[in-house]
Amino acid sequence: MYKRQEFMANAREIKSRISSVQDTMKITNAMYMISSSKMKKAKKILSDTEPYFYNMQSAIARILRHIPDIQHPFFSVRHLIPTEERKIATIVVTGDKGMAGAYNHNITKMTEEFMANTPGHHKLYVLGVVGRQYFSKKDVDMDGSFRYTVQKPTMHRARMISEEVIRGFLEREVDEVHIIYTQMQNAVVMEPVNMQLLPLKKTSFSPIDIPAEVHQEEIEMFPSADGVLDIMIPNYLTGVIYGCLVEAYASENNARMTAMQSSTDSAKKMLQDLSIQYNRARQAAITQEITEVCAGARAQQKKS
């Protein structure tokens, strides 16, 4: 009698665990679908806006091709400043929440390694709640200007960020500007990337050397080449930052999709194991009950 009650209690406990796992699996499935939808939208936004900024990059390359020796503040490397005295600003793009695998960890780890291995004074512009909470507990110089959510990145936010870092660079508050974000190589591989925004490198705009005999178009710039670059480069940097924000947003949701899919698969395996345990416990309770009935029947036969 007591064994049968023990078996039934065990079966009820397993059934309760099965119900709990099923509820969790519903949540992970829903989060997977939401992240999938967000990632597709982000990739579409990125593909729609990329052509404009690629053309902007091409236009800057044309200017540099015609005037290769131009000296412009955005290309100023500032060789005279000693390495250990350089002021380095880094935009760090993390997520607003977790449950995305190693997405946030990889970014914070790369940032800390960059700060540890690069001499100079570092200043962080951290985007995303997770990153702000993490670095607020560390002994780092963190600017609090950009308390933006990283959900649904907009051109307006990218422009506000670019204006601030450009101002700091031109006023010599910082000597270098970097952005650390996650780049989605494909549906499976996502890599944290450290990209230098300022000073710009002329070689990055002229990856191909044009032979001397090839005719190059003649262009005129008004009011001057410097004036044209003064307008084009801030717009170009805004586009680069916007692209980084969108790609990081897509990578975060892709990472969350992977994490939720893994959780769902683990839940399914757990349900299979629990179902086997439940069936065994239920079968044991039935067997015990049959045994007790048979024993009672034999006892009645002996009495009669």
PEZI-V577451 format. One record per pair of residues at least 4 apart in sequence whose C-alpha atoms are under 7 Angstrom apart, sorted by the first residue. I is the first residue (numbers start at 0). J is the second residue. D is the distance in whole Angstrom. If there is no record, write none. Layout:
# PEZI-V577451
i: <I I>
j: <J J>
d: <D D>
This chain:
# PEZI-V577451
i: <0 1 2 3 3 3 3 4 5 6 6 6 6 7 7 7 8 9 9 10 10 10 10 11 12 13 13 13 14 14 15 16 17 17 17 18 19 20 20 21 22 23 24 24 24 25 26 27 27 27 27 28 28 28 29 30 30 31 31 31 31 32 33 34 34 34 34 34 35 35 35 35 36 37 37 38 38 38 38 39 40 41 41 41 42 42 43 44 45 45 45 49 50 51 52 52 52 53 54 55 55 56 56 56 57 58 59 60 60 60 61 62 63 71 71 72 73 73 73 74 74 74 75 76 80 80 81 82 82 83 83 84 84 85 85 85 86 86 86 86 86 86 87 87 87 87 87 87 87 87 88 88 88 88 88 88 88 89 89 89 89 89 89 90 90 90 90 90 90 91 91 91 91 91 91 91 92 92 92 92 92 93 93 93 93 93 93 94 94 94 94 94 94 95 95 95 95 95 96 96 98 98 99 99 99 99 100 100 100 101 102 102 102 103 104 105 105 106 106 106 106 107 108 109 110 111 112 113 114 121 122 122 122 123 123 123 124 124 124 125 125 126 126 126 126 126 126 127 127 127 127 128 129 130 131 132 134 149 150 152 152 153 154 154 155 156 157 157 157 157 158 158 159 160 161 161 161 162 163 164 165 166 167 167 167 168 168 168 175 175 176 176 176 177 177 177 177 178 178 178 178 179 179 179 179 180 180 180 180 180 181 181 181 181 181 181 182 182 182 182 182 182 182 183 183 183 183 183 184 184 185 189 201 202 209 220 220 221 222 223 224 225 226 227 228 230 231 232 233 234 235 236 237 238 239 240 241 242 243 244 245 246 247 248 249 250 251 252 253 254 255 256 257 258 259 260 261 262 263 264 265 266 267 268 269 270 271 272 273 274 275 276 277 278 279 280 281 282 283 284 285 286 287 288 289 290 291 292 293 294 295 296 297 298 299>
j: <4 5 6 7 284 287 288 8 9 10 280 283 284 11 281 284 12 13 280 14 277 280 281 15 16 17 273 277 18 277 19 20 21 270 273 22 23 24 266 25 26 27 28 263 266 29 30 31 259 262 263 32 259 263 33 34 259 35 256 259 260 36 37 38 252 253 255 256 39 252 253 256 40 41 252 42 249 252 253 43 44 45 245 249 46 249 47 48 49 242 245 53 54 55 56 235 238 57 58 59 235 60 204 235 61 62 63 64 204 205 65 66 67 75 225 169 197 198 199 198 199 200 198 198 84 85 85 118 119 118 119 119 120 119 120 174 119 120 121 173 174 175 119 120 121 122 173 174 175 176 121 122 123 173 175 176 177 122 123 124 176 177 178 123 124 125 177 178 179 123 124 125 126 178 179 180 125 126 127 179 180 103 106 126 127 129 130 103 127 128 129 149 251 127 128 129 148 149 128 129 255 258 251 254 255 258 254 255 258 105 106 251 254 107 108 109 191 110 179 180 191 111 112 113 114 115 116 117 121 140 140 141 142 140 141 142 141 142 145 130 131 130 131 145 146 147 149 131 147 148 149 132 133 134 135 136 139 248 248 244 245 157 158 241 159 160 161 237 240 241 162 237 163 164 165 236 237 166 167 168 169 170 171 172 173 172 173 174 197 198 195 196 197 193 194 195 196 193 194 195 196 191 192 193 194 191 192 193 243 247 189 190 191 192 247 250 189 190 191 192 246 247 250 188 189 190 246 250 188 189 189 250 205 206 213 224 227 227 226 227 228 229 230 231 232 234 235 236 237 238 239 240 241 242 243 244 245 246 247 248 249 250 251 252 253 254 255 256 257 258 259 260 261 262 263 264 265 266 267 268 269 270 271 272 273 274 275 276 277 278 279 280 281 282 283 284 285 286 287 288 289 290 291 292 293 294 295 296 297 298 299 300 301 302 303>
d: <6 6 6 6 5 6 7 6 6 6 6 7 5 6 7 6 6 6 7 6 5 6 6 6 6 6 6 6 6 7 6 6 6 6 7 6 6 6 6 6 7 6 6 6 6 6 6 6 5 7 6 6 7 7 6 6 7 6 5 6 7 6 6 6 5 7 7 6 6 7 7 6 6 6 7 6 5 6 6 6 6 6 6 6 6 6 6 6 6 6 6 6 6 6 6 6 6 6 6 6 6 6 7 7 6 7 6 6 5 6 6 6 5 7 7 7 7 5 6 5 5 6 6 6 7 6 6 6 6 5 4 5 7 5 6 6 6 5 6 5 5 7 7 6 5 6 6 6 5 6 6 5 6 6 6 5 6 6 5 6 6 5 5 6 5 6 6 4 6 7 6 5 6 6 5 6 6 5 6 6 5 6 7 6 5 6 5 6 5 6 6 6 7 5 4 5 7 7 7 6 6 7 7 5 4 6 6 7 6 6 7 6 6 6 6 6 7 6 7 7 6 6 6 6 6 6 6 6 7 7 5 6 7 6 5 6 6 5 7 6 6 7 7 7 7 6 7 6 7 6 6 6 6 6 6 7 7 7 7 6 6 6 6 6 6 6 6 6 6 5 6 5 6 6 6 6 5 6 6 6 6 6 6 5 6 6 5 6 5 6 6 5 5 7 6 4 5 6 5 6 7 7 5 4 6 6 5 7 7 6 6 6 4 6 5 6 6 5 6 6 6 6 7 6 4 6 7 5 5 6 7 7 7 6 7 6 7 7 6 6 6 6 7 6 6 7 6 6 6 6 6 6 6 6 6 6 6 6 6 6 6 6 6 6 6 6 6 6 6 6 6 6 6 6 6 6 6 6 6 6 6 6 6 6 6 6 6 6 6 6 6 6 6 6 6 6 6 6 6 6 6 6 6 6 6 6 6 6 6 6 6 6 6 6 6>
